[in-house]
Each structure stands twice: as structure tokens, then as C-alpha cells.
Amino acid sequence: MRIEGLAAIVTGGASGLGGATADRLAEAGAKVTIFDLNAELGAAKAEAIGGHFVQVNISDEDAVERALVEAEGLHGKARILVNCAGIGPPAKVIGRDGSALPLADFSKIITVNLIGTFNVLSKFAARIADADLVGEERGVVVNTASVAAFDGQIGQAAYAASKAAVSGMTLPIAREFARYGIRVVTIAPGLFLTPLLMSLPREAQDSLGKQAPFPNRLGHPDEYAQMVEAIVANPMLNGETIRLDAAIRMAPR
């Protein structure tokens, strides 16, 4: 699918992997709408790329529906959706004080990373299921998992579970959406230089980067965005989770 002229939505597009994706899609000629909770960063990013910003909680059904309607009113039916929004605060199942992880903490990560991703993709797909074809397809969904889905570390029980579920629903949804000509692909990034990692001291960044066999460094957000662009362009990429991780396999801690 050619990106130029198409409407695209990027959740979590204010910064990090989503921000780099919004940049690259806009550079390729897409009309980009950013969904994010950070109003200041989201508005600034949208202005920088000539796109549009909507402040939205991706796990809120009504808010997502309104945001999709708003985006469609400005740019037409979106044909590209990239789900980058997510959270991942670490927490052990049994804390230092011996107490169990509060269920609300576990549930919050599942709600944002899994239910939020499903919420946006399902409503996005429903809006284009009967739209005109663009070549041989109607749209592309790119979700974001993590290598934690397969190599989850201590303290990542909720995060790993949420990302494993995102990966797990990729194939059944791709099979269901085949009749509509909508592809679904998931990227499982390794260690990337996101705002969270950028806040660490340089020594800590270098130490993390050295865990990757090759390239022996942290990934750059634009390298994630390059993969998104390749997925959109190649119609044979469908129903798959692609590890983008420099061959890293995470240690227990």
C-alpha cells in the first residue's frame, strides 16, 4: 500500500516510537492524526509534521469513537493505524514488604496495553470494512508488542502478559480481517532509545545497549518507524509478530 495521500492514525504518537512513526509517515505523504494523552507534546508534534492531534484515552470506547470521527472529518477514512500507546511500570508480584501486587496495578497495564490496543484497532477496522479498496487492500494495522512478550524479566509480569496478548491476538484478527482486505501485523521491539531510556545516565544507556548482540546498541525510534513503513508497503506481511531487537534475548533481571 502506498502511503502518500492516505490518512493515518498513530496512538502514542507524541513521542518515542510513536513520534518517530508519525514523523516518517508524514514525510512519506500521509495525513497523520496523533492520539495521545500528552496534550502539550501531542499538539507540538502535530504542528511540526502538519498533522492533527486528539487528546484521547485509548481504553475509553466513547473517546476513541469520537477521536476517529474527528480524524475522519479532517483527513478522510484512515487506512493506516499504528498502535504505539502503552505503559509499563515495573512491579514484582510480591513486593519488598511481602505483600502481593495490587490487582488494580496489574489491571491498569492490561487495560492500556491490551484493551486499549484492541479498542482502537476494532473501531478503526469497523470504519473501513466496507470502504473502497486501495489497490488490493483496505487498510493496515500495526500493533506494538515487546520482546518482553517472550523474554519477560522479573518485575514485568503485567507488562509481559499484556504484550504477549497483543502478539497472541495478531493472527486470529488477521484471519478474521482477511475478508475485508485489512492486514494486521505486530512489531516486538527490543531495547530502543525512548524517552524513558533517554532519561537514564549515559553509562546506563550504554550498558543496556551492550546487551544486544548486533548492532551492539540501543535501537533508534526511526528504525522502528522504518519497519512500520516496510509493513505498510509490503502486502505479504500479515498475521505475524516481527521481533525488532538486534538478536537480544533478555536476561531474568
Contacts in CASP RR format, 6 or more apart in sequence:
PFRMAT RR
TARGET T0000
AUTHOR 0000-0000-0000
METHOD contacts of the structure
MODEL  1
MRIEGLAAIVTGGASGLGGATADRLAEAGAKVTIFDLNAELGAAKAEAIG
GHFVQVNISDEDAVERALVEAEGLHGKARILVNCAGIGPPAKVIGRDGSA
LPLADFSKIITVNLIGTFNVLSKFAARIADADLVGEERGVVVNTASVAAF
DGQIGQAAYAASKAAVSGMTLPIAREFARYGIRVVTIAPGLFLTPLLMSL
PREAQDSLGKQAPFPNRLGHPDEYAQMVEAIVANPMLNGETIRLDAAIRM
APR
1 79 0 8 1.000
1 80 0 8 1.000
1 134 0 8 1.000
1 135 0 8 1.000
1 137 0 8 1.000
1 139 0 8 1.000
1 140 0 8 1.000
1 232 0 8 1.000
1 233 0 8 1.000
1 235 0 8 1.000
2 134 0 8 1.000
2 233 0 8 1.000
3 25 0 8 1.000
3 28 0 8 1.000
3 29 0 8 1.000
3 30 0 8 1.000
3 80 0 8 1.000
3 229 0 8 1.000
3 232 0 8 1.000
3 233 0 8 1.000
4 28 0 8 1.000
4 29 0 8 1.000
4 30 0 8 1.000
5 29 0 8 1.000
5 30 0 8 1.000
5 31 0 8 1.000
6 29 0 8 1.000
6 30 0 8 1.000
6 31 0 8 1.000
6 78 0 8 1.000
6 79 0 8 1.000
6 80 0 8 1.000
6 134 0 8 1.000
7 30 0 8 1.000
7 31 0 8 1.000
7 32 0 8 1.000
7 33 0 8 1.000
7 71 0 8 1.000
7 72 0 8 1.000
7 75 0 8 1.000
7 76 0 8 1.000
7 77 0 8 1.000
7 78 0 8 1.000
7 79 0 8 1.000
7 80 0 8 1.000
8 25 0 8 1.000
8 30 0 8 1.000
8 31 0 8 1.000
8 32 0 8 1.000
8 33 0 8 1.000
8 78 0 8 1.000
8 79 0 8 1.000
8 80 0 8 1.000
8 81 0 8 1.000
8 82 0 8 1.000
9 32 0 8 1.000
9 33 0 8 1.000
9 34 0 8 1.000
9 35 0 8 1.000
9 68 0 8 1.000
9 71 0 8 1.000
9 78 0 8 1.000
9 80 0 8 1.000
9 81 0 8 1.000
9 82 0 8 1.000
9 120 0 8 1.000
9 124 0 8 1.000
10 18 0 8 1.000
10 19 0 8 1.000
10 21 0 8 1.000
10 22 0 8 1.000
10 25 0 8 1.000
10 32 0 8 1.000
10 33 0 8 1.000
10 34 0 8 1.000
10 35 0 8 1.000
10 81 0 8 1.000
10 82 0 8 1.000
10 84 0 8 1.000
11 18 0 8 1.000
11 35 0 8 1.000
11 36 0 8 1.000
11 58 0 8 1.000
11 81 0 8 1.000
11 82 0 8 1.000
11 83 0 8 1.000
11 84 0 8 1.000
11 85 0 8 1.000
11 117 0 8 1.000
11 120 0 8 1.000
12 18 0 8 1.000
12 19 0 8 1.000
12 34 0 8 1.000
12 35 0 8 1.000
12 36 0 8 1.000
12 84 0 8 1.000
12 85 0 8 1.000
12 86 0 8 1.000
13 19 0 8 1.000
13 21 0 8 1.000
13 22 0 8 1.000
13 34 0 8 1.000
13 35 0 8 1.000
13 36 0 8 1.000
13 42 0 8 1.000
13 45 0 8 1.000
13 84 0 8 1.000
13 85 0 8 1.000
14 34 0 8 1.000
14 36 0 8 1.000
14 38 0 8 1.000
14 41 0 8 1.000
14 42 0 8 1.000
14 44 0 8 1.000
14 45 0 8 1.000
14 53 0 8 1.000
15 38 0 8 1.000
15 41 0 8 1.000
15 42 0 8 1.000
15 45 0 8 1.000
15 194 0 8 1.000
15 195 0 8 1.000
16 84 0 8 1.000
16 192 0 8 1.000
16 194 0 8 1.000
16 195 0 8 1.000
16 221 0 8 1.000
17 84 0 8 1.000
17 144 0 8 1.000
17 189 0 8 1.000
17 192 0 8 1.000
17 194 0 8 1.000
17 221 0 8 1.000
17 224 0 8 1.000
17 225 0 8 1.000
18 82 0 8 1.000
18 84 0 8 1.000
18 221 0 8 1.000
18 224 0 8 1.000
18 225 0 8 1.000
19 34 0 8 1.000
19 45 0 8 1.000
19 84 0 8 1.000
19 221 0 8 1.000
19 225 0 8 1.000
20 220 0 8 1.000
20 221 0 8 1.000
20 222 0 8 1.000
20 224 0 8 1.000
20 225 0 8 1.000
21 82 0 8 1.000
21 84 0 8 1.000
21 221 0 8 1.000
21 224 0 8 1.000
21 225 0 8 1.000
21 228 0 8 1.000
22 32 0 8 1.000
22 34 0 8 1.000
22 45 0 8 1.000
22 49 0 8 1.000
23 49 0 8 1.000
23 222 0 8 1.000
23 225 0 8 1.000
24 222 0 8 1.000
24 225 0 8 1.000
24 226 0 8 1.000
24 228 0 8 1.000
24 229 0 8 1.000
25 32 0 8 1.000
25 80 0 8 1.000
25 82 0 8 1.000
25 225 0 8 1.000
25 228 0 8 1.000
25 229 0 8 1.000
26 32 0 8 1.000
26 49 0 8 1.000
26 50 0 8 1.000
26 51 0 8 1.000
27 49 0 8 1.000
28 229 0 8 1.000
30 80 0 8 1.000
31 51 0 8 1.000
31 52 0 8 1.000
31 74 0 8 1.000
31 75 0 8 1.000
31 76 0 8 1.000
32 46 0 8 1.000
32 49 0 8 1.000
32 50 0 8 1.000
32 51 0 8 1.000
32 52 0 8 1.000
33 46 0 8 1.000
33 51 0 8 1.000
33 52 0 8 1.000
33 53 0 8 1.000
33 54 0 8 1.000
33 67 0 8 1.000
33 70 0 8 1.000
33 71 0 8 1.000
33 74 0 8 1.000
33 75 0 8 1.000
33 78 0 8 1.000
34 42 0 8 1.000
34 45 0 8 1.000
34 46 0 8 1.000
34 51 0 8 1.000
34 52 0 8 1.000
34 53 0 8 1.000
34 54 0 8 1.000
35 54 0 8 1.000
35 56 0 8 1.000
35 58 0 8 1.000
35 64 0 8 1.000
35 67 0 8 1.000
35 85 0 8 1.000
35 120 0 8 1.000
36 42 0 8 1.000
36 53 0 8 1.000
36 55 0 8 1.000
36 56 0 8 1.000
36 85 0 8 1.000
37 55 0 8 1.000
37 56 0 8 1.000
37 57 0 8 1.000
37 85 0 8 1.000
39 53 0 8 1.000
39 55 0 8 1.000
42 53 0 8 1.000
42 55 0 8 1.000
43 53 0 8 1.000
45 53 0 8 1.000
46 52 0 8 1.000
46 53 0 8 1.000
52 70 0 8 1.000
52 71 0 8 1.000
52 74 0 8 1.000
52 75 0 8 1.000
54 67 0 8 1.000
54 70 0 8 1.000
54 71 0 8 1.000
56 63 0 8 1.000
56 64 0 8 1.000
56 66 0 8 1.000
56 67 0 8 1.000
57 63 0 8 1.000
58 64 0 8 1.000
58 83 0 8 1.000
58 85 0 8 1.000
58 112 0 8 1.000
58 116 0 8 1.000
58 117 0 8 1.000
58 119 0 8 1.000
58 120 0 8 1.000
59 111 0 8 1.000
59 112 0 8 1.000
59 115 0 8 1.000
59 116 0 8 1.000
59 119 0 8 1.000
60 119 0 8 1.000
61 119 0 8 1.000
61 123 0 8 1.000
64 116 0 8 1.000
64 119 0 8 1.000
64 120 0 8 1.000
64 123 0 8 1.000
65 123 0 8 1.000
68 78 0 8 1.000
68 123 0 8 1.000
68 124 0 8 1.000
68 127 0 8 1.000
71 78 0 8 1.000
72 78 0 8 1.000
72 127 0 8 1.000
77 127 0 8 1.000
77 128 0 8 1.000
77 131 0 8 1.000
78 124 0 8 1.000
78 127 0 8 1.000
78 128 0 8 1.000
79 128 0 8 1.000
79 131 0 8 1.000
79 134 0 8 1.000
79 138 0 8 1.000
79 139 0 8 1.000
79 140 0 8 1.000
80 139 0 8 1.000
80 140 0 8 1.000
80 142 0 8 1.000
80 232 0 8 1.000
81 120 0 8 1.000
81 121 0 8 1.000
81 124 0 8 1.000
81 140 0 8 1.000
81 141 0 8 1.000
81 142 0 8 1.000
82 142 0 8 1.000
82 144 0 8 1.000
82 228 0 8 1.000
83 116 0 8 1.000
83 117 0 8 1.000
83 120 0 8 1.000
83 121 0 8 1.000
83 141 0 8 1.000
83 142 0 8 1.000
83 143 0 8 1.000
83 144 0 8 1.000
84 144 0 8 1.000
85 112 0 8 1.000
85 116 0 8 1.000
85 117 0 8 1.000
86 112 0 8 1.000
86 113 0 8 1.000
86 144 0 8 1.000
87 108 0 8 1.000
87 109 0 8 1.000
87 112 0 8 1.000
87 113 0 8 1.000
88 109 0 8 1.000
88 113 0 8 1.000
88 156 0 8 1.000
88 158 0 8 1.000
88 159 0 8 1.000
89 105 0 8 1.000
89 109 0 8 1.000
90 155 0 8 1.000
90 156 0 8 1.000
90 159 0 8 1.000
91 101 0 8 1.000
91 105 0 8 1.000
91 106 0 8 1.000
91 155 0 8 1.000
91 157 0 8 1.000
91 158 0 8 1.000
92 101 0 8 1.000
92 154 0 8 1.000
92 155 0 8 1.000
92 157 0 8 1.000
93 100 0 8 1.000
93 101 0 8 1.000
93 155 0 8 1.000
93 157 0 8 1.000
94 100 0 8 1.000
94 101 0 8 1.000
95 101 0 8 1.000
101 157 0 8 1.000
101 158 0 8 1.000
105 158 0 8 1.000
106 157 0 8 1.000
106 158 0 8 1.000
109 158 0 8 1.000
109 159 0 8 1.000
109 161 0 8 1.000
109 162 0 8 1.000
110 158 0 8 1.000
110 161 0 8 1.000
110 162 0 8 1.000
110 165 0 8 1.000
112 162 0 8 1.000
113 159 0 8 1.000
113 162 0 8 1.000
113 163 0 8 1.000
113 166 0 8 1.000
114 162 0 8 1.000
114 165 0 8 1.000
114 166 0 8 1.000
117 143 0 8 1.000
117 144 0 8 1.000
117 166 0 8 1.000
118 169 0 8 1.000
121 141 0 8 1.000
121 143 0 8 1.000
121 173 0 8 1.000
121 184 0 8 1.000
124 141 0 8 1.000
125 141 0 8 1.000
125 177 0 8 1.000
125 180 0 8 1.000
125 182 0 8 1.000
128 138 0 8 1.000
128 139 0 8 1.000
128 180 0 8 1.000
128 182 0 8 1.000
129 138 0 8 1.000
129 180 0 8 1.000
129 182 0 8 1.000
130 180 0 8 1.000
131 138 0 8 1.000
132 138 0 8 1.000
133 181 0 8 1.000
136 181 0 8 1.000
136 235 0 8 1.000
137 181 0 8 1.000
137 182 0 8 1.000
137 183 0 8 1.000
137 235 0 8 1.000
138 180 0 8 1.000
138 181 0 8 1.000
138 182 0 8 1.000
139 181 0 8 1.000
139 182 0 8 1.000
139 183 0 8 1.000
140 182 0 8 1.000
140 183 0 8 1.000
140 184 0 8 1.000
140 185 0 8 1.000
140 231 0 8 1.000
140 232 0 8 1.000
141 173 0 8 1.000
141 177 0 8 1.000
141 182 0 8 1.000
141 183 0 8 1.000
141 184 0 8 1.000
141 185 0 8 1.000
142 185 0 8 1.000
142 186 0 8 1.000
142 187 0 8 1.000
142 228 0 8 1.000
142 231 0 8 1.000
142 232 0 8 1.000
143 166 0 8 1.000
143 170 0 8 1.000
143 184 0 8 1.000
143 185 0 8 1.000
143 186 0 8 1.000
143 187 0 8 1.000
144 166 0 8 1.000
144 186 0 8 1.000
144 187 0 8 1.000
144 188 0 8 1.000
144 189 0 8 1.000
145 163 0 8 1.000
145 164 0 8 1.000
145 166 0 8 1.000
145 167 0 8 1.000
145 186 0 8 1.000
145 187 0 8 1.000
145 188 0 8 1.000
145 241 0 8 1.000
146 159 0 8 1.000
146 160 0 8 1.000
146 163 0 8 1.000
146 188 0 8 1.000
146 189 0 8 1.000
146 190 0 8 1.000
147 188 0 8 1.000
147 189 0 8 1.000
147 190 0 8 1.000
147 243 0 8 1.000
147 245 0 8 1.000
147 248 0 8 1.000
147 249 0 8 1.000
147 250 0 8 1.000
148 156 0 8 1.000
148 159 0 8 1.000
148 160 0 8 1.000
148 163 0 8 1.000
148 250 0 8 1.000
149 160 0 8 1.000
149 163 0 8 1.000
149 164 0 8 1.000
149 166 0 8 1.000
149 167 0 8 1.000
149 188 0 8 1.000
149 241 0 8 1.000
150 164 0 8 1.000
150 188 0 8 1.000
150 243 0 8 1.000
151 248 0 8 1.000
151 249 0 8 1.000
151 250 0 8 1.000
152 159 0 8 1.000
152 160 0 8 1.000
152 250 0 8 1.000
153 160 0 8 1.000
153 250 0 8 1.000
153 251 0 8 1.000
153 252 0 8 1.000
153 253 0 8 1.000
154 252 0 8 1.000
154 253 0 8 1.000
163 188 0 8 1.000
166 186 0 8 1.000
167 186 0 8 1.000
167 188 0 8 1.000
167 241 0 8 1.000
168 241 0 8 1.000
170 184 0 8 1.000
170 185 0 8 1.000
170 186 0 8 1.000
170 239 0 8 1.000
170 240 0 8 1.000
170 241 0 8 1.000
171 239 0 8 1.000
171 240 0 8 1.000
173 184 0 8 1.000
174 183 0 8 1.000
174 184 0 8 1.000
174 185 0 8 1.000
174 238 0 8 1.000
174 239 0 8 1.000
175 239 0 8 1.000
177 183 0 8 1.000
177 184 0 8 1.000
178 238 0 8 1.000
183 231 0 8 1.000
183 235 0 8 1.000
183 237 0 8 1.000
183 238 0 8 1.000
183 239 0 8 1.000
184 238 0 8 1.000
184 239 0 8 1.000
185 231 0 8 1.000
185 237 0 8 1.000
185 238 0 8 1.000
185 239 0 8 1.000
185 240 0 8 1.000
185 241 0 8 1.000
185 242 0 8 1.000
186 239 0 8 1.000
186 240 0 8 1.000
186 241 0 8 1.000
186 242 0 8 1.000
187 224 0 8 1.000
187 227 0 8 1.000
187 228 0 8 1.000
187 231 0 8 1.000
187 241 0 8 1.000
187 242 0 8 1.000
187 244 0 8 1.000
188 241 0 8 1.000
188 242 0 8 1.000
188 243 0 8 1.000
188 244 0 8 1.000
188 245 0 8 1.000
189 219 0 8 1.000
189 224 0 8 1.000
189 244 0 8 1.000
189 245 0 8 1.000
190 212 0 8 1.000
190 219 0 8 1.000
190 243 0 8 1.000
190 244 0 8 1.000
190 245 0 8 1.000
190 246 0 8 1.000
190 248 0 8 1.000
191 197 0 8 1.000
191 208 0 8 1.000
191 209 0 8 1.000
191 211 0 8 1.000
191 212 0 8 1.000
191 218 0 8 1.000
191 219 0 8 1.000
191 245 0 8 1.000
191 248 0 8 1.000
192 218 0 8 1.000
192 219 0 8 1.000
192 220 0 8 1.000
192 221 0 8 1.000
192 223 0 8 1.000
192 224 0 8 1.000
193 205 0 8 1.000
193 218 0 8 1.000
193 219 0 8 1.000
193 220 0 8 1.000
193 221 0 8 1.000
194 221 0 8 1.000
197 205 0 8 1.000
197 208 0 8 1.000
197 218 0 8 1.000
198 205 0 8 1.000
200 208 0 8 1.000
205 218 0 8 1.000
208 218 0 8 1.000
209 216 0 8 1.000
209 217 0 8 1.000
209 218 0 8 1.000
210 216 0 8 1.000
210 217 0 8 1.000
211 248 0 8 1.000
211 250 0 8 1.000
211 251 0 8 1.000
212 218 0 8 1.000
212 219 0 8 1.000
212 245 0 8 1.000
212 246 0 8 1.000
212 247 0 8 1.000
212 248 0 8 1.000
213 246 0 8 1.000
213 247 0 8 1.000
213 248 0 8 1.000
214 246 0 8 1.000
214 247 0 8 1.000
215 246 0 8 1.000
216 246 0 8 1.000
217 246 0 8 1.000
219 246 0 8 1.000
223 244 0 8 1.000
224 244 0 8 1.000
227 242 0 8 1.000
227 244 0 8 1.000
230 237 0 8 1.000
231 237 0 8 1.000
231 242 0 8 1.000
END
